[in-house]
Amino acid sequence: MDEFGQSIFWALTAFAVTVLYLLPSILAFARNRGDRLKILVLNVAFGWTLVGWLAALIWCFSGEVETTLKEGA
């Protein structure tokens, strides 16, 4: 593999690792959680530990999600 190919490989690897690391936060925002910023803080601060990452992941799936009503619906 040439230098350009290695650069692309490492860039894609870094992107995939970042997405995986922030997965609980991404899911919390996608599910429109009311406490999504708290989940983000937990994920960023303690996600490097397996316990912190799992706690953020469990938290993003537990509890209620915010619902928004659209006008005219």
BALOBA-1460 file (C-alpha; in Angstrom, 3 decimals):
// residues 73
<rec num="1" residu="m" x="0.000" y="0.000" z="0.000"/>
<rec num="2" residu="d" x="1.372" y="3.397" z="-0.918"/>
<rec num="3" residu="e" x="1.504" y="6.463" z="1.325"/>
<rec num="4" residu="f" x="-1.803" y="7.863" z="0.067"/>
<rec num="5" residu="g" x="-3.555" y="4.551" z="0.675"/>
<rec num="6" residu="q" x="-2.170" y="4.362" z="4.187"/>
<rec num="7" residu="s" x="-3.306" y="7.925" z="4.882"/>
<rec num="8" residu="i" x="-6.831" y="7.103" z="3.698"/>
<rec num="9" residu="f" x="-6.847" y="3.906" z="5.773"/>
<rec num="10" residu="w" x="-5.782" y="5.714" z="8.947"/>
<rec num="11" residu="a" x="-8.225" y="8.581" z="8.354"/>
<rec num="12" residu="l" x="-11.119" y="6.124" z="7.940"/>
<rec num="13" residu="t" x="-9.965" y="4.175" z="10.993"/>
<rec num="14" residu="a" x="-9.824" y="7.353" z="13.093"/>
<rec num="15" residu="f" x="-13.301" y="8.324" z="11.882"/>
<rec num="16" residu="a" x="-14.730" y="4.881" z="12.710"/>
<rec num="17" residu="v" x="-13.162" y="4.863" z="16.179"/>
<rec num="18" residu="t" x="-14.510" y="8.365" z="16.878"/>
<rec num="19" residu="v" x="-18.026" y="7.382" z="15.793"/>
<rec num="20" residu="l" x="-17.871" y="4.232" z="17.912"/>
<rec num="21" residu="y" x="-16.594" y="6.212" z="20.914"/>
<rec num="22" residu="l" x="-19.395" y="8.778" z="20.586"/>
<rec num="23" residu="l" x="-22.097" y="6.240" z="19.713"/>
<rec num="24" residu="p" x="-24.050" y="6.686" z="22.984"/>
<rec num="25" residu="s" x="-24.158" y="10.452" z="22.437"/>
<rec num="26" residu="i" x="-25.098" y="10.097" z="18.785"/>
<rec num="27" residu="l" x="-27.943" y="7.766" z="19.732"/>
<rec num="28" residu="a" x="-29.118" y="10.101" z="22.527"/>
<rec num="29" residu="f" x="-29.319" y="13.019" z="20.099"/>
<rec num="30" residu="a" x="-31.001" y="10.850" z="17.445"/>
<rec num="31" residu="r" x="-33.602" y="9.691" z="19.982"/>
<rec num="32" residu="n" x="-34.138" y="13.320" z="21.094"/>
<rec num="33" residu="r" x="-33.383" y="12.570" z="24.744"/>
<rec num="34" residu="g" x="-34.090" y="15.427" z="27.153"/>
<rec num="35" residu="d" x="-30.828" y="14.712" z="28.989"/>
<rec num="36" residu="r" x="-28.727" y="14.252" z="25.853"/>
<rec num="37" residu="l" x="-26.175" y="16.887" z="26.911"/>
<rec num="38" residu="k" x="-25.585" y="15.067" z="30.205"/>
<rec num="39" residu="i" x="-25.079" y="11.835" z="28.268"/>
<rec num="40" residu="l" x="-22.617" y="13.648" z="25.990"/>
<rec num="41" residu="v" x="-20.638" y="14.942" z="28.983"/>
<rec num="42" residu="l" x="-20.531" y="11.466" z="30.549"/>
<rec num="43" residu="n" x="-19.542" y="9.925" z="27.227"/>
<rec num="44" residu="v" x="-16.755" y="12.416" z="26.521"/>
<rec num="45" residu="a" x="-15.420" y="12.543" z="30.090"/>
<rec num="46" residu="f" x="-15.583" y="8.855" z="31.016"/>
<rec num="47" residu="g" x="-16.187" y="7.041" z="27.732"/>
<rec num="48" residu="w" x="-12.536" y="6.028" z="27.592"/>
<rec num="49" residu="t" x="-13.310" y="3.609" z="30.406"/>
<rec num="50" residu="l" x="-15.497" y="0.713" z="29.427"/>
<rec num="51" residu="v" x="-17.748" y="1.380" z="32.425"/>
<rec num="52" residu="g" x="-18.346" y="5.017" z="31.433"/>
<rec num="53" residu="w" x="-19.064" y="4.090" z="27.817"/>
<rec num="54" residu="l" x="-21.480" y="1.323" z="28.822"/>
<rec num="55" residu="a" x="-23.205" y="3.606" z="31.349"/>
<rec num="56" residu="a" x="-23.741" y="6.258" z="28.654"/>
<rec num="57" residu="l" x="-25.002" y="3.610" z="26.223"/>
<rec num="58" residu="i" x="-27.470" y="2.176" z="28.740"/>
<rec num="59" residu="w" x="-28.580" y="5.670" z="29.764"/>
<rec num="60" residu="c" x="-29.299" y="6.672" z="26.163"/>
<rec num="61" residu="f" x="-31.754" y="3.753" z="25.816"/>
<rec num="62" residu="s" x="-33.427" y="4.036" z="29.230"/>
<rec num="63" residu="g" x="-36.215" y="6.394" z="30.202"/>
<rec num="64" residu="e" x="-38.399" y="8.655" z="28.158"/>
<rec num="65" residu="v" x="-37.639" y="10.581" z="24.999"/>
<rec num="66" residu="e" x="-38.893" y="14.084" z="24.279"/>
<rec num="67" residu="t" x="-41.694" y="14.316" z="21.779"/>
<rec num="68" residu="t" x="-42.483" y="17.384" z="19.770"/>
<rec num="69" residu="l" x="-45.873" y="18.153" z="18.325"/>
<rec num="70" residu="k" x="-46.090" y="19.581" z="14.855"/>
<rec num="71" residu="e" x="-48.685" y="22.202" z="14.118"/>
<rec num="72" residu="g" x="-51.541" y="20.969" z="12.003"/>
<rec num="73" residu="a" x="-50.959" y="17.341" z="12.903"/>
